[in-house]
Amino acid sequence: MNKLWTVFWYELTTQLKRRGYWVGTLGLPLSLFVFAFGYNFLAGAAAPDPQEVVRQFDFRGIQRAGIVDYSGAFRKVPESLASRITLYDDEQQARADVRSGKIDALYVVAEDWAETGDVRLHTPNVALDRITSAPLEQLFYETVVEDVEPRLLRRLSRPVNLELFNLSRTSRDGTQATNEDADFILVYVFTIVFLLGLFVSSGYLMQGVIEEKENKAIEVLISSVRPLELLGGKILAYGTQGLLAIVLWVGLGLLALNTAVQLPAFQTATALLNIQVPYERLPIMLAYFVLAYFTFAAIYGAIGALSSSLTDGSQYIFVFVLPSVIPLYLFGIFLQTPNATLPTILSILPLSGPISMLIRITIVEVPVLEIVLSLGMQVIGLIGAVWLAARLFRVQTLLSGQTPKWRDLPKLLRG
């Protein structure tokens, strides 16, 4: 047992000394801070004076536009747009200028435009960058409604700030509904962080075992350390550094979120403002990560023992990884009906349970009995994975130097 801790300490200190580990661990949350402050700075620098212009449209590929107005709404072009927009009385002349290239696009405003909003667009050829109503909209905001108070005009340009709440996902006590956009961001981020911490750490473990087999270092190691002590030490070491990475990602990520929502540029990002982090459920998430990590670490370690190269190992990984990411393919179902039959079943099964339950407890109240049953199944899956790894992670397997065929696996399991 002492040798297990020796392996653990050696592997842990070796990983923590790697510059790439800290770059990957700290680089992600720090980039969030850079993005938040950078976006706030750029948004502030690019923001126009609300008293001068309410809404600035992007003309895209149109350098100069022509307008034929049969409605009588546009009687003049302000000086600010005189170099970009020309009013025509004769539609035929305007079309001729389009063909000759004097103007890039022609907007013909219908006589009943005030009631229908109908406008015909003429271009010299089919160009997606010229299919835009921006020139006419810009003219509308600077002429037709030029005397309207800027505050009211901004509200006219965006009369509704829509937030979607799903009443079918009201909490168990019926006190609150859930915000769709905020839930999607929170669940998506938590799931990605969970997957990165889980599979990256386990992948490093498998890679380390395979590399030790390839360079014959495994032959020296098992001369002084039992295979199971070697496997156990590696699992604990990589699990510790993976857990450390997740704690830093989540902690610094939440700090970045709290910082961002205080900045002026994010005050209109309603999805971010409505995010409610379920702090009380973080211990449950941590329990799922620990159980899931040890389960997959044992599986990855066994695969490393069976494989003679990373290419061979990736073929075995697919069998175990695919069931675990099924919830991602059914992401929409989980968001809409997280307590339905299918999400419930997937959250109880060992391989798909961690991500499934992570999604569910992030956005809805899950019955305690289901959580207990799910954690129990995760423990059973962990025991099965450790038993499998113990049967395969043995001297004859590590020293064989060959990838066993599928028909050989039963013999290895029977010893």
C-alpha positions in Angstrom: 0.0 0.0 0.0 2.9 2.4 0.7 4.1 1.9 -2.9 0.6 3.0 -4.1 1.1 6.4 -2.4 4.6 6.6 -3.7 3.2 6.2 -7.2 0.5 8.7 -6.5 2.8 11.4 -5.2 5.3 10.9 -8.1 2.6 11.1 -10.8 0.8 14.0 -9.1 4.0 16.1 -8.7 5.1 15.3 -12.2 1.8 16.5 -13.7 1.6 19.6 -11.5 5.1 20.6 -12.7 4.0 20.5 -16.4 3.6 24.0 -17.8 1.0 22.8 -20.2 -1.2 21.7 -17.3 -1.3 25.1 -15.7 -1.7 26.9 -19.1 -4.7 24.8 -19.8 -6.1 25.0 -16.3 -5.7 28.7 -15.8 -5.9 29.8 -19.4 -9.6 29.1 -19.8 -11.0 31.1 -16.9 -8.5 33.9 -17.4 -9.6 34.2 -21.0 -13.1 34.8 -19.7 -11.9 37.8 -17.8 -10.0 39.1 -20.8 -13.1 38.7 -23.0 -15.4 40.4 -20.4 -13.2 43.5 -20.0 -12.2 43.6 -23.7 -15.8 43.4 -24.8 -16.9 46.1 -22.3 -14.1 48.4 -23.5 -14.8 47.9 -27.2 -18.6 48.3 -26.7 -18.0 51.5 -24.8 -15.6 52.9 -27.4 -18.0 52.0 -30.3 -21.2 53.2 -28.6 -22.6 56.2 -30.4 -24.0 59.2 -28.7 -27.7 58.5 -28.1 -28.5 62.1 -28.8 -26.9 62.0 -32.2 -27.8 58.6 -33.6 -30.2 56.0 -32.2 -29.4 53.1 -34.4 -26.6 52.8 -36.9 -27.3 50.2 -39.6 -24.7 48.2 -41.6 -25.0 48.9 -45.3 -22.9 45.7 -46.0 -21.9 45.6 -49.7 -23.9 48.7 -50.7 -21.8 51.8 -51.1 -24.5 53.9 -52.7 -28.2 53.2 -52.8 -31.1 54.7 -54.8 -34.7 55.2 -53.6 -37.9 55.7 -55.6 -40.6 56.7 -53.1 -44.2 56.3 -54.2 -45.5 56.7 -50.7 -44.4 60.2 -50.1 -42.8 59.4 -46.8 -39.2 60.2 -47.8 -39.1 63.8 -49.1 -35.4 64.5 -48.5 -32.1 62.9 -47.7 -30.3 64.4 -44.7 -26.7 65.6 -45.1 -25.4 62.7 -43.1 -26.6 60.3 -45.8 -26.3 62.4 -48.9 -23.1 60.5 -50.0 -24.8 57.1 -49.6 -28.4 57.6 -50.7 -30.0 59.3 -53.7 -33.7 60.0 -54.2 -35.1 59.5 -57.7 -38.4 60.8 -59.2 -38.0 58.6 -62.3 -37.9 54.8 -61.7 -36.6 54.1 -65.2 -33.7 56.4 -64.7 -32.9 54.8 -61.4 -32.9 51.3 -63.0 -30.6 52.6 -65.6 -28.2 53.8 -63.0 -28.3 50.4 -61.3 -27.3 48.7 -64.6 -24.5 51.3 -65.3 -23.1 50.8 -61.8 -23.8 54.4 -60.5 -25.7 52.9 -57.6 -25.4 49.4 -56.1 -29.1 48.9 -55.3 -32.5 50.5 -55.9 -35.3 50.5 -53.3 -38.8 51.1 -54.8 -41.2 52.1 -51.9 -44.8 51.0 -52.6 -47.6 53.6 -52.5 -49.2 51.8 -49.5 -45.9 51.4 -47.7 -47.2 52.9 -44.5 -49.8 50.1 -44.2 -47.9 47.2 -45.8 -44.2 48.0 -45.5 -43.7 46.7 -49.1 -40.5 47.6 -50.8 -38.9 46.2 -54.0 -35.2 45.8 -54.2 -33.4 45.9 -57.5 -29.7 44.9 -57.9 -27.5 44.5 -61.0 -26.9 40.8 -60.1 -27.6 38.3 -57.4 -25.3 39.2 -54.5 -26.0 38.2 -51.0 -24.1 41.1 -49.5 -26.6 43.5 -51.2 -29.7 41.9 -49.9 -30.4 44.2 -47.0 -32.9 46.9 -46.0 -30.3 48.8 -44.0 -30.2 52.0 -46.3 -33.9 52.5 -46.2 -34.1 51.8 -42.5 -31.4 54.3 -41.8 -33.2 56.9 -43.9 -36.4 56.1 -42.0 -34.8 56.6 -38.6 -33.1 59.9 -39.6 -36.1 61.5 -41.4 -39.5 60.2 -40.7 -39.0 59.9 -37.0 -36.3 62.6 -36.6 -38.4 64.6 -34.1 -39.1 61.7 -31.8 -37.4 61.7 -28.4 -34.3 59.5 -28.5 -35.4 57.4 -25.5 -38.8 56.6 -27.2 -37.1 56.0 -30.5 -34.8 53.4 -29.0 -37.8 51.7 -27.6 -39.5 51.8 -31.0 -36.5 50.2 -32.6 -36.7 47.4 -30.1 -40.2 47.4 -28.5 -39.8 44.0 -26.8 -37.0 42.6 -24.6 -38.2 39.0 -24.6 -37.4 36.5 -21.8 -38.7 33.0 -22.2 -39.9 31.1 -19.1 -40.9 27.5 -19.4 -43.9 26.9 -17.0 -43.7 23.2 -17.6 -40.4 23.2 -15.7 -41.6 25.1 -12.6 -39.7 24.0 -9.5 -41.2 21.3 -7.3 -42.6 23.8 -4.8 -44.2 25.8 -7.7 -42.6 29.1 -6.6 -40.6 29.9 -9.8 -40.5 29.2 -13.5 -37.2 28.7 -15.3 -35.5 31.0 -17.9 -34.7 29.1 -21.1 -31.7 31.1 -22.2 -30.1 31.2 -18.8 -30.6 27.5 -18.3 -29.1 26.7 -21.7 -25.9 28.7 -21.0 -25.5 27.3 -17.5 -26.1 23.7 -18.5 -23.9 23.9 -21.5 -21.0 25.4 -19.6 -21.3 23.0 -16.7 -21.4 20.0 -19.1 -18.4 21.1 -21.1 -16.4 21.7 -17.9 -17.4 18.3 -16.6 -16.4 16.5 -19.8 -13.1 18.3 -20.1 -12.1 17.4 -16.5 -13.3 13.9 -16.8 -12.0 12.7 -20.2 -8.9 14.8 -20.4 -7.6 13.5 -17.0 -8.5 9.9 -17.8 -7.0 10.3 -21.3 -3.7 11.4 -19.8 -3.8 8.3 -17.6 -4.2 5.9 -20.5 -1.6 7.8 -22.6 0.9 7.5 -19.7 0.4 3.7 -19.4 0.7 3.2 -23.1 3.9 5.3 -23.3 5.4 3.4 -20.4 4.7 0.2 -22.3 6.1 1.5 -25.5 9.4 2.7 -24.0 9.7 -0.4 -21.8 9.5 1.6 -18.6 6.7 -0.6 -17.5 9.1 -3.5 -17.2 11.2 -1.7 -14.7 8.1 -0.4 -12.7 6.4 -3.8 -12.2 9.7 -5.3 -11.0 9.2 -3.2 -7.8 5.5 -2.3 -7.8 2.5 -4.5 -8.1 0.3 -3.8 -11.2 -2.7 -2.8 -9.0 -0.6 -0.5 -6.9 0.7 1.1 -10.1 -2.9 1.5 -11.4 -4.3 2.8 -8.1 -1.6 5.4 -7.7 -2.1 6.7 -11.2 -5.9 6.9 -10.9 -5.6 8.8 -7.6 -3.0 11.2 -9.0 -4.8 12.0 -12.3 -8.1 12.2 -10.4 -6.6 14.8 -8.0 -5.2 17.0 -10.8 -8.5 16.7 -12.7 -10.5 17.7 -9.7 -8.2 20.6 -9.0 -8.7 21.8 -12.6 -12.5 21.6 -12.3 -12.4 23.5 -9.0 -10.3 26.3 -10.5 -12.5 26.4 -13.7 -15.8 26.6 -11.8 -14.5 29.0 -9.1 -12.8 31.4 -11.5 -15.6 31.0 -14.0 -18.2 32.1 -11.5 -16.0 35.0 -10.5 -15.7 36.0 -14.1 -19.5 35.8 -14.5 -20.1 38.0 -11.4 -17.6 40.5 -12.8 -19.1 40.5 -16.2 -22.7 41.2 -15.1 -21.5 44.3 -13.3 -20.0 45.8 -16.4 -22.2 48.3 -18.5 -21.8 46.3 -21.8 -23.5 43.3 -20.3 -26.5 45.0 -18.8 -28.6 44.1 -21.8 -27.5 40.5 -21.8 -30.6 39.2 -20.0 -29.6 35.6 -20.3 -26.4 36.2 -18.2 -28.2 38.4 -15.7 -30.8 35.7 -15.1 -28.3 32.9 -14.5 -28.9 31.4 -11.1 -26.1 29.1 -10.1 -27.3 26.2 -8.0 -24.6 26.5 -5.3 -26.4 24.1 -3.0 -26.1 21.3 -5.6 -22.4 21.7 -6.2 -21.5 19.0 -3.6 -23.8 16.6 -5.6 -22.0 17.5 -8.8 -18.7 17.0 -7.1 -19.8 13.5 -6.0 -20.8 12.6 -9.5 -17.5 13.8 -10.9 -15.5 11.8 -8.4 -17.5 8.6 -9.0 -17.5 9.1 -12.8 -13.8 9.9 -12.9 -12.7 6.8 -10.9 -15.0 4.7 -13.1 -13.6 6.0 -16.4 -10.0 6.1 -15.0 -10.2 2.4 -14.2 -11.6 1.7 -17.7 -8.9 3.9 -19.4 -6.2 2.2 -17.3 -7.4 -1.2 -18.4 -7.5 -0.1 -22.0 -4.0 1.3 -21.6 -2.8 -2.1 -20.4 -4.5 -3.9 -23.3 -3.3 -1.4 -26.0 0.1 -1.3 -27.6 -0.4 2.2 -29.1 -2.7 5.2 -28.7 -4.4 4.3 -32.0 -5.3 0.8 -30.6 -6.5 2.4 -27.4 -8.9 4.8 -29.1 -10.7 1.9 -30.7 -11.6 0.5 -27.3 -12.5 3.9 -25.8 -15.3 4.5 -28.3 -17.3 1.6 -26.8 -17.4 3.3 -23.3 -17.5 6.9 -24.2 -20.4 6.7 -26.6 -23.0 5.8 -23.9 -21.8 8.5 -21.6 -22.3 11.4 -24.2 -25.8 10.2 -25.3 -27.4 13.0 -23.1 -25.6 15.6 -25.3 -27.4 14.2 -28.4 -30.7 14.5 -26.5 -29.9 18.0 -25.1 -33.1 19.5 -26.3 -35.2 16.8 -24.6 -33.4 17.3 -21.3 -33.9 21.1 -21.5 -37.6 20.9 -22.3 -38.6 17.9 -20.1 -35.8 17.1 -17.7 -38.0 14.9 -15.5 -39.5 12.8 -18.3 -39.0 9.0 -18.5 -36.0 9.0 -20.9 -33.9 11.6 -19.0 -34.7 9.8 -15.8 -33.6 6.4 -17.0 -30.4 7.8 -18.5 -29.6 9.6 -15.3 -29.7 6.3 -13.4 -27.6 4.2 -15.7 -23.9 4.1 -14.7 -22.2 5.5 -17.9 -24.8 8.0 -18.9 -25.8 8.9 -15.4 -23.2 11.6 -14.5 -23.9 13.9 -17.4 -27.6 13.2 -17.4 -28.0 14.0 -13.8 -25.7 17.0 -14.1 -28.0 18.5 -16.7 -31.2 17.7 -14.7 -30.1 19.0 -11.3 -28.8 22.2 -12.9 -32.1 23.3 -14.2 -34.8 21.5 -12.2 -35.5 20.0 -8.8 -34.8 16.3 -8.9 -36.4 13.9 -6.4 -34.0 12.8 -3.7 -34.9 9.2 -4.2 -33.7 9.4 -7.9 -30.5 11.0 -6.9 -29.8 8.3 -4.2 -30.7 5.6 -6.7 -28.5 7.2 -9.4 -25.5 7.5 -7.0 -26.0 3.9 -6.0 -25.8 2.8 -9.6 -22.6 4.9 -10.1 -21.0 3.1 -7.1 -22.0 -0.3 -8.7 -20.6 0.8 -12.0 -17.3 1.9 -10.2 -17.0 -1.4 -8.5 -17.5 -3.2 -11.9 -14.9 -1.0 -13.6 -12.4 -1.5 -10.9 -12.9 -5.3 -11.0 -12.5 -5.2 -14.8 -9.3 -3.2 -14.5 -8.0 -5.5 -11.8 -8.5 -8.5 -14.0 -6.8 -6.9 -17.0 -4.1 -4.8 -15.4 -1.7 -7.7 -14.7 1.8 -8.6 -15.4 1.2 -10.8 -18.4 -1.0 -8.2 -20.0 1.4 -5.3 -19.4 4.4 -7.3 -20.8 2.7 -8.9 -23.8 3.4 -6.0 -26.1 0.4 -7.0 -28.3 -3.2 -5.8 -28.5 -5.4 -8.8 -27.6 -8.3 -9.7 -30.0 -11.9 -9.5 -28.8 -12.0 -13.3 -28.6 -9.1 -13.2 -26.1 -10.8 -10.9 -23.6 -12.9 -13.6 -21.9 -9.7 -15.6 -21.2 -8.0 -12.5 -19.7 -11.0 -11.9 -17.5 -11.0 -15.5 -16.3 -7.3 -15.3 -15.6 
